[in-house]
Amino acid sequence: MRWWSNACTIEVEVKAVETAAVVAGIDVADVRASSAFGEVRRPFVETGHADAVGRYLAGEVIPGWEPLEDAVARFRSGLDALEGPVAVATHGTIVSAVVQSLIPNVDGREFWAHLGMPDAWLLDLRTRPAFLEQASVLHTSGCSKKRVGPPRVAGGERPTPAEAHGQRRR
């Protein structure tokens, strides 16, 4: 049983489309693009990128960077526009900002610092707080899936597969 009913990505970038398709278990032709899931809008940072991301996720206003609250609202509106479970292929800063906004015990800076490339996470917004679990890490060669180490979990209670498909636990 797959968790996602559809997949969305930020752009028609081969890597993003293939990642979304593999995670969702669908054909690449069925992956939809939406600017709502784009990375935080900011200028290119040549040096000090990790420091700048850390300051941004801590809430510092950085000139030229999309305001943190606006970036999270943009991403959340994209999620709200989709039906059913969805796999979203996106970038690390925006997903870290969204995760920290949804789960009180997750520090976005720590989350961002430990993201792999690529990385996959299950985020269930129907639980309170939201449930977050590391999924299989994807290896692009042959699009095979492989779990690397034990999954990390945060937030609420793990949803059952039925809950993941919209049926609540009784």
C-alpha positions in Angstrom: 0.0 0.0 0.0 1.4 3.4 -0.9 0.9 6.4 1.3 0.4 9.1 -1.4 -2.4 9.5 -3.9 -0.5 12.0 -6.0 2.8 13.9 -6.2 3.8 17.5 -6.7 7.1 19.2 -7.2 8.4 22.7 -7.4 9.5 22.7 -11.0 10.1 20.6 -14.0 13.6 19.7 -12.8 14.5 16.1 -13.7 15.8 15.4 -10.2 12.8 16.8 -8.4 10.3 15.1 -10.7 12.0 11.7 -10.4 12.2 12.0 -6.6 8.5 12.9 -6.3 7.6 10.0 -8.6 9.7 7.4 -6.8 8.4 8.5 -3.3 4.8 8.5 -4.5 5.1 5.3 -6.5 3.7 7.0 -9.6 4.8 7.6 -13.2 6.9 10.7 -13.7 4.3 11.9 -16.3 1.8 12.2 -13.4 3.9 14.5 -11.3 2.5 18.1 -11.1 4.5 21.3 -10.7 3.6 24.1 -8.4 5.5 27.2 -7.5 4.0 27.0 -4.0 6.6 24.4 -3.1 9.6 26.4 -4.2 12.6 27.1 -2.0 12.7 30.2 0.1 13.1 33.1 -2.2 16.5 34.6 -1.6 19.6 35.7 -3.5 22.4 33.2 -4.1 24.7 32.9 -1.0 28.2 32.1 -2.0 29.8 31.9 1.4 28.2 31.4 4.8 25.2 29.6 3.5 24.7 27.3 6.5 25.0 30.3 8.9 22.5 32.4 6.9 20.0 29.5 6.8 20.4 29.0 10.5 19.8 32.6 11.3 16.8 32.7 8.9 15.2 29.6 10.5 15.8 31.2 13.9 13.6 34.0 12.8 16.1 36.6 11.8 15.0 38.9 9.0 17.6 38.7 6.3 17.5 41.5 3.6 16.5 40.1 0.3 15.1 36.8 1.7 11.4 36.0 1.6 10.0 36.6 5.1 9.8 33.3 7.0 6.1 33.5 7.7 5.3 34.3 4.0 7.4 31.3 2.9 5.6 28.9 5.3 2.2 30.4 4.3 2.9 29.9 0.6 3.9 26.3 1.1 0.9 25.6 3.4 -1.5 27.1 0.8 0.0 24.7 -1.8 -0.7 21.8 0.5 -4.2 23.0 1.2 -5.0 23.1 -2.5 -4.2 19.4 -2.9 -6.4 16.5 -2.1 -5.4 13.3 -0.3 -1.9 12.3 0.8 0.7 13.9 -1.5 4.4 13.5 -2.0 6.2 16.9 -2.4 9.7 17.2 -3.8 11.2 20.5 -2.6 14.3 22.1 -1.0 15.7 21.9 2.5 15.2 25.4 3.8 11.5 25.7 3.0 10.7 22.2 4.3 12.7 22.9 7.5 10.7 26.1 8.0 7.4 24.3 7.4 8.2 21.4 9.7 9.3 23.7 12.6 6.1 25.7 12.2 4.0 22.5 12.5 5.8 20.6 15.2 6.7 22.4 18.4 9.6 20.1 19.4 11.4 20.3 16.0 14.1 23.0 15.6 14.2 23.8 11.9 18.0 24.6 12.1 18.7 21.1 13.5 16.3 19.5 11.0 18.0 21.4 8.1 21.5 20.5 9.3 20.7 16.8 9.2 18.9 16.5 5.9 20.4 14.1 3.4 20.5 14.6 -0.3 18.1 13.3 -1.3 15.9 12.7 1.8 12.3 11.7 2.3 9.9 12.3 5.2 6.3 11.4 6.0 4.5 14.4 7.4 0.9 13.9 8.5 -0.9 17.1 9.1 -4.1 15.5 10.4 -2.6 14.7 13.7 -2.0 17.3 16.4 0.8 18.0 16.6 1.7 16.9 13.1 3.5 13.6 12.8 6.9 13.4 11.2 8.9 10.3 10.3 11.9 9.8 8.2 11.1 7.6 5.2 13.3 5.6 3.0 16.3 7.6 1.7 16.3 7.5 -2.1 19.2 6.6 -4.2 18.9 7.9 -7.7 20.8 5.1 -9.4 18.0 2.9 -10.7 15.6 4.8 -8.5 15.8 2.2 -5.7 14.8 2.9 -2.1 17.0 2.1 0.8 16.5 3.0 4.5 19.7 4.3 6.0 19.7 3.9 9.7 16.7 3.9 12.0 13.9 6.4 11.1 13.8 9.6 13.1 10.3 10.5 14.5 8.8 13.7 16.0 5.5 15.2 16.8 2.2 13.3 17.3 1.2 9.7 17.1 2.1 7.6 14.1 -0.9 7.4 11.7 -2.1 4.0 10.6 -2.2 3.3 6.8 -6.0 3.8 7.0 -5.5 7.3 8.5 -3.0 8.1 5.9 -5.8 7.5 3.3 -8.3 9.7 5.2 -10.0 7.3 7.5 -9.7 8.2 11.2 -8.9 5.8 14.0 -12.0 5.0 16.1 
